[in-house]
């Protein structure tokens, strides 16, 4: 959703909180309807109002009220506001509950405040979303999109999108596959803009933000092909699901006026969670580097004594959306180990390339600690899939479908795969790690990150890393 509308929502919620709180204050202390125990003035309300807004901001962020789709449903959003506000008021009710006077006037005031906060918040937000809806209908602020598939399903989806502009899609063109007989170069004035092989370049050229994939249900390989080709692009994807996926409950679908679509990697973490994750990364990195510094100096000396070569080992790795960066680790292998050409050799048990001190720091995962510098720079996160060498990625994506899908999130020092599977020595173990990475990407949360951190600490102290 446009940043302007998000800012408008923040401002409207601030105004809602102020109006509801001041209105309830007037009712309680100025209307004459209730006895006055304590004399309060308007000037006494500013600090409580700010504290109350911070309270609602946390609740609304947690419930995703600022994480809106491009074309949000006013009904759905109002239901979310009702749920979040009700939860917040229930918590306030419990925090201020008086066992000795459970039916005091204060209980009634909280109920009135709940109704006021709910009504005003929904009113202001409905106005903002109505303005957004009307602008979409007029063609303002639409999301640049492609339909992938020149077939009856693709044309049907286009007709629906054309009929309901408030969906928010601006269809710039169709993308055809090699086996499609496109006939005309246009459909109702919308051009067949290119072939599937050119899709990555076309996305960049036309600044496309959304793909609608419209293949027949037997075209699973084509869908995988599309996902692979756009793995390095910041683009959302929706696909037509198999009917089996829908009836079995395996797919969470969104309806475009009767046509079910599945979101592919829609961004599991909400913006506030991403902010906290990044803040946690920075905090842990700074504290970790400062605390490890004395031991790091001793370790650097031991590495130099143990074998010839530099203390640190740097290497090109692929990060978010395949962005290249230079990873930093304590050197655990002999210096100037010959490259393996095009084929990458995975580390094996009792690898002769690993030094004596290297065996120790690998066992306790100490070689990974300098990567905290990469985390501070923003190339990595504390938690995420392991960053791979470009050659290894090129090698593995030929054998593992959707391997580049791992790069939809920042790589991490540790992660679900790192604590679940040892250093891979076979293709089967690489696939195991890949499956763990996909599990993490599809279930990203602060709770899962905390679980991974605790398990990582246990592995480091137990020395069970390999």
MOURBEL-V36342 format. One line per field, one symbol per residue. ss: DSSP state (~ for helix, > for strand, _ for the rest). Layout:
# MOURBEL-V36342
ss=???
This chain:
# MOURBEL-V36342
ss=__~~~~~~~~~~~~~~~~~~~~~~~~~~~____________~~~~~~~~~~~~~~~~~~~~~___________~~~~~~~~~~~~~~~~~~~~~~_________~~~~~~~~~~~~~~~~~~~~~~~~~~~~~~~~~_____>>>>>>___~~~~~~~~~~~~_~~~_>>>>>>>>_________>>__>>>>>>~~~~~~~~~~~___>>>>______~~~~~~~~~~______>>>>___~~~~~_____>>>>__>>>>>>______~~~~~~~~~~~~~~~~~~~~~~~~~~~~~~~~~~~~_____>>>>>>>_~~~_>>>>>>>__>____________________>_~~~~~~~~__~~~__~~~~~~~___>>>______~~~~~~~______~~~~~~___>>>_~~~~~______~~~~~~~~~~~~~~~~___~~~~~~~~~~~~~~~~~____
